[in-house]
Structure formats: C-alpha cells, structure tokens
Amino acid sequence: MAKSQKKEVGNGLWLKGGFDVPFFIIVIALITLGLIMMFSASSSYSYYYFNDSLYYFKRQLVFALVGLGVLAVVSRLNYHVLKKAAVPLLLVTFVLLVAVLLLPSPAGFEEFHRWISLGPLTFQPSEVAKFAIILYLAWDMDRHFKELSAARHPDKMKYLMTYLFILLVTCALVYKENHVSGTLLIFAIGIMMLFLAGFNYKWFVLAAAAVAIAVVVVLRDPTVLPEHAQPRILAWVDKSYDPLGVRWQTNQAIYAIGSGGFFGVGLGNSKMKQLYVSEPQNDFIFSIVCEELGFVGALFIVILFGLLVWRGFLIGIRAKDRFGSWLAMGIVFQVGLQAALNIGVVTDVLPNTGISLPFFSYGGTSLLMLIFEMGVVLSVSRTAKLKKV
C-alpha cells in the first residue's frame, strides 16, 4: 500500500472518494420499504390506541431521517477512528446492560428488562451490544492477528478464552433481560467473528454440537428456560397448545400469510392488521407484508436482505485491511441473521422468541443503530477495491 493510502486509510479523520453505490441503494430501498410497511401495518393499531393512525409512523420517520443524517456523516468518517471506541463502547455497554436490569421497565412490560425509559422515548441497550461485540472483536483480533494466525502460539488459547469470556458475559446479561432471541443473536455474532479470524474449525464443530445438545434439552424439557419462554416452546412443538393465548399471534400471522396469496391483497388492504395480529408494527410486521404484497413482494424483500449480505461480504472481502473486513462482514451478518430469524419466527419455522425485522419493525434504537452500522460499511467501502462513484 502506498504511503499516501496508508495515511488516508489509517490516520485521517475523513475519507475521500466514492462509496459502494449498490450497497447504498439496497439500504435506501430497505429503509423506504420499511417505512411504507410501518405506516400500513400500524395504522389501525395506532388509531385504536392513540386516535392517530400515523402515531408509530411519525416516530419511526423521525428516527429514519436522523439516521440518514448519521449515515451521511459516518460513511465519510474514517472507520479506523472507531478503534479508539472499541474498549470504551464495550465498557459502556456492560454498564447499560446492568443498569437496564436494575431500572424499572416501561409500563406493560414489567417482566421484561430490555428498555431504559428516557422520558417519552425508550432505549434498548442490547441493540448497542451487538455492534459493541463486533467492533471490539474486529479491533482486538486485528491487533493480535500474528498470534491468532500462528499454528501453535502460546497466547492463542488465552485470547480465545478472553473473547469467549467477554461474549458469554454479554450474553448472560442480555439473557437476564428475558431476551432469549437477543442472547442467541449476540452469541451467533460472536462465534461468526471468531470464525472470520481463522480459529481452528474443531472449536466450531464443538460449539455446533453444544448448541444441538442444548436444543434437544430445551425441546425435551422447556422448564430449563425462563418462565416466560417455556409456553412459547410448547406452543411451537404442539400447534394446538393454547390457541387463544400463546399461539394466538403466530396463528394470526399464518392466516395473514396464507390470505396474501401470490400477489397479495394490496398495500393498505390487510384485514389481519385490524387487531388480529397483535402489535403488527413490531416483530410480526412480515406477516402483514405477506398479506398485502403477497409471495412476490415478500420474496423481493427477502432478496433485498440477501443482496445486502452479499454486497456487504464483498465489501469486506475487498477491504484494504482486516479490521475493515471483519467490521463490514460482522455487521451484515448480524442484519442477515436477524432477518432470517424473524422470518423464521413469523412463518412458525422457529419458536416465537420476539425478534424484530431489521428496517421494518418499530423501534427507534434499532433503526438508528442499523443505519449507523450501514454508514460504517459504506465507510469501509470507500477504500475497498470496488468500482465506486
């Protein structure tokens, strides 16, 4: 790498040159479609509870506009500046994850300690934890790549144990929030980051075996899970379990998906959003997408998520350095996995674990963090070996 390139990539605060336009277009498409479906899916629920059919849409739109401003700045920022924030952000994340367990939950969600109330707004620390884990591991694994890449280095196991300890502490704190899906997602992100660093594949085989054993144990005895999660596993295994209670939301989502057919009933014409699918603007918004846009519309959105992951990995593969590569790939892996888990839950392929659909589900913290992360990937793309505008 030329000296001028080194200075531009490593030391300057701002990056010059264009970013990856295809990735940017995919992000804008997802944000736009997310807002459109947010308005459609939430209108009836908003009107019934707040006498304002635009209640959720207006709040989400504000976060989207702020997020786009953040994206414009972050995409120009030299992503190497984030290295300085790796440790402080991880420490702040731990503090927030402990604080959310001690502070009272918002009204109506007393059994879930996932949000910190900030006046009229709520803040979800687990959303920050996802990025904090990606950033810290990308930074520290890059620092110690010589030791990690060696076949037999005395410190290699020490670093692996350190990373696993940090990952497990984060997962334990999120698990205490009664947030099983968030725990699984953060754990998967951490394992993916370790895989990208090139640790011996045997460790991942052991991890997969451990996960398989855990799944079997949970399916045989759901009481090992928190009390609120046990009925959800039972309802997933036994489709006739509590149809007017635990399975209500899932059953209504299946009805919505089925009634959408191939081309859908038309944007805004969903019947299941009329208080049948409870809180359709949140985790089950994809069922309204399927009902209104049909198989074709739903498939288009799935393809968009697939393209986002593909293009993000391409940016990572062609990045100028390991830190940028791991950062970009970790971020798009998070988005892709979360989307896959959400769609799996909505279609009853997976138990109802309460996981949001990126860019679509209501949530200011989630949307703002997502758009910020997309800005980071665009920043990496500015120095990647890609054709840019």
PyMOL commands that set and color helices and strands:
alter all, ss='L'
color gray80, all
select helices_A, chain A and resi 3-11+21-50+55-74+79-102+125-143+145-149+156-176+180-196+201-220+222-224+230-237+248-260+285-317+322-346+364-381
alter helices_A, ss='H'
color red, helices_A
select strands_A, chain A and resi 116-118+121-123
alter strands_A, ss='S'
color yellow, strands_A
deselect
rebuild
show_as cartoon
